Amino acid sequence: MVLIKSNVLFTSLLILAALFGVALGGTVHKVGDSNGWTMIGVDYEAWASSRTFQVGDSLVFKYNNKLHDVTQVTLNDFELCEPSKPLERYQTGSDSVTLTKPGFQNFICGVPGHCDLGQKLRILVLPASLGPVAAPVPGPVRSPSTSSSSPSRYQMSPSPAPHSAASNCSTVWIGVSVTAILSLLILV
């Protein structure tokens, strides 16, 4: 009888661990939304500023691989639009890049001229434990007004990103998993 209870508990815990792992999977971000990875019609800086990226999330690049590629580069090569020393190069037309470390990540199209026309993406990847917060987007900073005749004006910071349906779903799965584990432990 004890052996059966132990097997049931072990199997239940394995199933819950699997469900828990699925629930904690990162967010999938389709770069450029419905436009995908292209050099026309997408402001990738604005696209990135409306999202929070965390370790464990994935970027999905959809593009015509006869016209474009995805080249991950250093900050210097990002600023120069220089694809000759890639950290990684993707060329399938449907590439998924898992974000494995915090910090800035830089992507450009390595086809000559495309990066210069705006086909480049820089994101800040946050550690997975920070939860949803607005990711800052690099850009010019305006200093406070020095005029004494007008009130001081300061640059506004981005508002926090709203919780996505995916993060709400993860919270529900976590709650259900913890409740199930506690129920099993009480029964055994």
N, C-alpha and C positions, 0 to 999 in steps of 0.2 A: 504494500500500500504506500509506504514512504517513497519507494522507487518510482511509482507512477506519479505521485505528487511532484517529485523532483523533476521528472521528465517533462511534465506539463508546465511547471514553472520555468524551466530552462527554455523550452520551445516558445512559450509565451514571451519571455524576455527577448529572445532572438527576433521574434516577429515585431515586437515593439521597438526594438533597437533599429530594425530596418525601416520601419515607418518613421521613427524619429529622425533618422539620417536623411530620408527623403524630404521631410518637412523642413530641415535646416539647409537644404540646397539653396544656392545663391540665386539672385535675380538674373534673368536673361535680358540683355539690352540689345535690341536690333538697331545697329548704328544707322542713323539717318531715317529711322522709322520706315514708312512706306517707300520713301525714295531710295533707301539703301545707301551704299558707298558709291558716290558719284561726284563729279566735279561741278555739276550745275544744279542750282536750286536748293542747296542745303547749307545752312550756316552751322557747321559742326561745333563751333564754340558755344553758340546759343543752345544747341541740342544737348551738349554735355552739361551746361550750367543748370539745366532743369532736372538733372538726375543725381542720385547719390550712388557712387560705386564703392563696393566693399570687396575685400578678399573673399573669394568663393563665387563671386558673380562672373558672368560670361558676357563677352561682347560677340555679337554675331554680325559679320560683315557679309552682305549680299551684294554682288556686283557681276558685271560681265567680265569674265577673266580674259577675254581677248582684248579688252580696252584698259583694264585696271589691274592692280594688285594691292596688297596691304603689306606695308613694310614698317616694322617696329624699329624705331631709331632712338638714339640718344637725344638729349635736349638740344645740343649744339647742331646735330644733323637735322632735327626738327625745324629749328629756326632758319637754317640755311636751305631747307628742302633738299637735303643731300641723301640719296638712297644707296650710295655705293658701299657703305659699311653697315648693313642691317644687323640688328640684334636677332631678328626673326623676319622671314619673308613668307607670306601666304599667297597662294595663287589659284585656289580651287574655284573661286567665285561664290563659295558659301563656307566661310571660315568661322569657326567658333574659337575664341581666345579666352581661356580661363584666367581670371585675375588672381595670381597666386601670392603677390606680395604688396604691401602698402607702399604708397609713394606715387609720383607722377609716372604715367605711361604715355608714350608718344607714338603716333601712327601717322604715316603719310602714304600717298600713292606714289610708287616708285617710277611711274611712267613720266618721262620728261615733260615739265610744264604743268602737270596736274596739281601738284602740291602748291605751286605758285598761284594757281587759280582758286585755292581754298580747300582742296581735298586733303585735309590733314586734321587730326584729332589729338587733343591733349586732355587727359583726364587725371584726376587725383583719386587714387584708390585708398580707401580708409581701412583700418584694421576691422576685421569682422565683428569684434566685440563692441564697437561704438554705437551700433544701432543707427536709425535714420537721422542724419543731420545733413544740412546743405553742404555740398562740396564746393569750395571756393574755386572760381575760375580765374586764371591769371589774366591780368589786364592792367591798364593804367589806373593809378590811384590819384584822385584829386585831393589836394590838400585843403584844409579849412580856409574859408575866405578871410582875407586880412583887412578888408574894407571896414572902417568903423561906422559907416553910414548904413550898412545893411547887416541884418542878423547873420551870424555864422552859419555856414552850410557845411555839412559833413556828408561824406559818401555813405550811402546806405548799404548795409551788407545784405546778401541774399537771404530771403526768408527760408525757414526750414522746409525741406521737401515733404510733401504729404506722404502719409503711409500708403504704400501700394497694396493692392488686393493680395499680392503674393505674400507680403509680410504679415497681413492679417490672417491669412490662411495658415502660415507657419505657426503663428501664436496659438491658433485653435488646435492644430495638430500636437503642439507641445503640451498644451493643457490636457488634451484627451490621452496622450501617451503617459503623462505623469499620473493622471487619475487611474488609468488601467493598471499601471505598475503598483500603485499603492493598494488598489483593490486586490490584486493577486497576492501581494505580501500579507494582507490581512487574512485572506482565505487560507493561506498555507500555514 
